[in-house]
Amino acid sequence: MDDKKGPVAMLQWRATFLGEGVLQEEDYDQALMAAARLEQSGAVSAGEWLQMVRQANAALLYQP
């Protein structure tokens, strides 16, 4: 696997779903499904997937 594949995929995922830093439930569901697809396709590792899930959780719970 290309060393840049995981970090680049994660950056793109963050830009798509966490750009505003806050997720609504509908967007949260989409973010988790996208993260799962990236992990299943091998674009990110299981550890990277876990980081993405944690970031999505934090964005869902964040109340400015």
GUKOLMI-908376 format. One record per residue (C-alpha): residue in one letter; residue number from 1; chain; x, y, z. Coordinates in pm, 1 decimal, padded with zeros to 6 digits. Layout:
BEGIN
<node><res>A</res><n>NUM</n><chain>A</chain><c1>X</c1><c2>Y</c2><c3>Z</c3></node>
...
//
This chain:
BEGIN
<node><res>M</res><n>1</n><chain>A</chain><c1>00000.0</c1><c2>00000.0</c2><c3>00000.0</c3></node>
<node><res>D</res><n>2</n><chain>A</chain><c1>00119.6</c1><c2>00346.6</c2><c3>-00087.3</c3></node>
<node><res>D</res><n>3</n><chain>A</chain><c1>00225.4</c1><c2>00530.1</c2><c3>00230.5</c3></node>
<node><res>K</res><n>4</n><chain>A</chain><c1>00030.7</c1><c2>00840.2</c2><c3>00124.5</c3></node>
<node><res>K</res><n>5</n><chain>A</chain><c1>-00291.6</c1><c2>00658.0</c2><c3>00048.9</c3></node>
<node><res>G</res><n>6</n><chain>A</chain><c1>-00418.3</c1><c2>00648.9</c2><c3>00408.8</c3></node>
<node><res>P</res><n>7</n><chain>A</chain><c1>-00326.9</c1><c2>01006.3</c2><c3>00506.2</c3></node>
<node><res>V</res><n>8</n><chain>A</chain><c1>-00458.1</c1><c2>01148.9</c2><c3>00178.4</c3></node>
<node><res>A</res><n>9</n><chain>A</chain><c1>-00784.0</c1><c2>00954.1</c2><c3>00208.9</c3></node>
<node><res>M</res><n>10</n><chain>A</chain><c1>-00823.2</c1><c2>01073.2</c2><c3>00567.3</c3></node>
<node><res>L</res><n>11</n><chain>A</chain><c1>-00761.0</c1><c2>01437.0</c2><c3>00470.0</c3></node>
<node><res>Q</res><n>12</n><chain>A</chain><c1>-01021.3</c1><c2>01413.9</c2><c3>00195.1</c3></node>
<node><res>W</res><n>13</n><chain>A</chain><c1>-01268.9</c1><c2>01252.9</c2><c3>00434.0</c3></node>
<node><res>R</res><n>14</n><chain>A</chain><c1>-01208.2</c1><c2>01526.9</c2><c3>00694.0</c3></node>
<node><res>A</res><n>15</n><chain>A</chain><c1>-01252.1</c1><c2>01800.2</c2><c3>00434.9</c3></node>
<node><res>T</res><n>16</n><chain>A</chain><c1>-01579.2</c1><c2>01645.2</c2><c3>00320.0</c3></node>
<node><res>F</res><n>17</n><chain>A</chain><c1>-01736.7</c1><c2>01574.4</c2><c3>00658.2</c3></node>
<node><res>L</res><n>18</n><chain>A</chain><c1>-01557.9</c1><c2>01778.5</c2><c3>00923.6</c3></node>
<node><res>G</res><n>19</n><chain>A</chain><c1>-01502.1</c1><c2>02105.1</c2><c3>00742.2</c3></node>
<node><res>E</res><n>20</n><chain>A</chain><c1>-01728.3</c1><c2>02295.7</c2><c3>00979.8</c3></node>
<node><res>G</res><n>21</n><chain>A</chain><c1>-01622.4</c1><c2>02095.5</c2><c3>01285.0</c3></node>
<node><res>V</res><n>22</n><chain>A</chain><c1>-01981.4</c1><c2>02003.0</c2><c3>01371.6</c3></node>
<node><res>L</res><n>23</n><chain>A</chain><c1>-02187.2</c1><c2>01711.3</c2><c3>01244.2</c3></node>
<node><res>Q</res><n>24</n><chain>A</chain><c1>-02561.6</c1><c2>01667.0</c2><c3>01251.9</c3></node>
<node><res>E</res><n>25</n><chain>A</chain><c1>-02691.5</c1><c2>01310.4</c2><c3>01290.3</c3></node>
<node><res>E</res><n>26</n><chain>A</chain><c1>-02761.3</c1><c2>01265.3</c2><c3>00918.5</c3></node>
<node><res>D</res><n>27</n><chain>A</chain><c1>-02413.9</c1><c2>01386.6</c2><c3>00824.3</c3></node>
<node><res>Y</res><n>28</n><chain>A</chain><c1>-02263.7</c1><c2>01172.6</c2><c3>01100.8</c3></node>
<node><res>D</res><n>29</n><chain>A</chain><c1>-02421.5</c1><c2>00860.3</c2><c3>00951.9</c3></node>
<node><res>Q</res><n>30</n><chain>A</chain><c1>-02282.8</c1><c2>00950.5</c2><c3>00609.6</c3></node>
<node><res>A</res><n>31</n><chain>A</chain><c1>-01937.1</c1><c2>01013.8</c2><c3>00756.9</c3></node>
<node><res>L</res><n>32</n><chain>A</chain><c1>-01932.6</c1><c2>00674.8</c2><c3>00928.8</c3></node>
<node><res>M</res><n>33</n><chain>A</chain><c1>-02044.6</c1><c2>00492.8</c2><c3>00614.7</c3></node>
<node><res>A</res><n>34</n><chain>A</chain><c1>-01777.7</c1><c2>00670.2</c2><c3>00410.3</c3></node>
<node><res>A</res><n>35</n><chain>A</chain><c1>-01512.1</c1><c2>00582.0</c2><c3>00669.3</c3></node>
<node><res>A</res><n>36</n><chain>A</chain><c1>-01623.2</c1><c2>00217.4</c2><c3>00665.0</c3></node>
<node><res>R</res><n>37</n><chain>A</chain><c1>-01601.8</c1><c2>00207.3</c2><c3>00284.5</c3></node>
<node><res>L</res><n>38</n><chain>A</chain><c1>-01249.3</c1><c2>00350.4</c2><c3>00296.7</c3></node>
<node><res>E</res><n>39</n><chain>A</chain><c1>-01143.4</c1><c2>00088.0</c2><c3>00551.4</c3></node>
<node><res>Q</res><n>40</n><chain>A</chain><c1>-01308.3</c1><c2>-00198.9</c2><c3>00361.5</c3></node>
<node><res>S</res><n>41</n><chain>A</chain><c1>-01143.4</c1><c2>-00092.3</c2><c3>00035.5</c3></node>
<node><res>G</res><n>42</n><chain>A</chain><c1>-00801.9</c1><c2>-00080.2</c2><c3>00200.5</c3></node>
<node><res>A</res><n>43</n><chain>A</chain><c1>-00762.2</c1><c2>00294.8</c2><c3>00149.7</c3></node>
<node><res>V</res><n>44</n><chain>A</chain><c1>-00717.9</c1><c2>00338.8</c2><c3>00526.3</c3></node>
<node><res>S</res><n>45</n><chain>A</chain><c1>-00603.2</c1><c2>00099.5</c2><c3>00797.3</c3></node>
<node><res>A</res><n>46</n><chain>A</chain><c1>-00817.4</c1><c2>-00017.7</c2><c3>01086.4</c3></node>
<node><res>G</res><n>47</n><chain>A</chain><c1>-00632.2</c1><c2>00226.6</c2><c3>01312.2</c3></node>
<node><res>E</res><n>48</n><chain>A</chain><c1>-00695.8</c1><c2>00515.5</c2><c3>01073.9</c3></node>
<node><res>W</res><n>49</n><chain>A</chain><c1>-01061.9</c1><c2>00414.1</c2><c3>01052.3</c3></node>
<node><res>L</res><n>50</n><chain>A</chain><c1>-01082.2</c1><c2>00424.2</c2><c3>01431.9</c3></node>
<node><res>Q</res><n>51</n><chain>A</chain><c1>-00936.6</c1><c2>00776.8</c2><c3>01433.4</c3></node>
<node><res>M</res><n>52</n><chain>A</chain><c1>-01199.7</c1><c2>00882.0</c2><c3>01179.6</c3></node>
<node><res>V</res><n>53</n><chain>A</chain><c1>-01480.9</c1><c2>00736.9</c2><c3>01391.2</c3></node>
<node><res>R</res><n>54</n><chain>A</chain><c1>-01350.0</c1><c2>00917.8</c2><c3>01698.5</c3></node>
<node><res>Q</res><n>55</n><chain>A</chain><c1>-01331.6</c1><c2>01246.2</c2><c3>01507.8</c3></node>
<node><res>A</res><n>56</n><chain>A</chain><c1>-01687.5</c1><c2>01199.1</c2><c3>01380.7</c3></node>
<node><res>N</res><n>57</n><chain>A</chain><c1>-01805.5</c1><c2>01122.9</c2><c3>01735.3</c3></node>
<node><res>A</res><n>58</n><chain>A</chain><c1>-01641.6</c1><c2>01439.7</c2><c3>01865.3</c3></node>
<node><res>A</res><n>59</n><chain>A</chain><c1>-01794.2</c1><c2>01647.6</c2><c3>01585.5</c3></node>
<node><res>L</res><n>60</n><chain>A</chain><c1>-02139.6</c1><c2>01505.7</c2><c3>01659.0</c3></node>
<node><res>L</res><n>61</n><chain>A</chain><c1>-02111.4</c1><c2>01586.4</c2><c3>02028.9</c3></node>
<node><res>Y</res><n>62</n><chain>A</chain><c1>-01956.9</c1><c2>01932.6</c2><c3>01981.0</c3></node>
<node><res>Q</res><n>63</n><chain>A</chain><c1>-02193.2</c1><c2>02213.4</c2><c3>02076.6</c3></node>
<node><res>P</res><n>64</n><chain>A</chain><c1>-02048.0</c1><c2>02559.5</c2><c3>02003.2</c3></node>
//
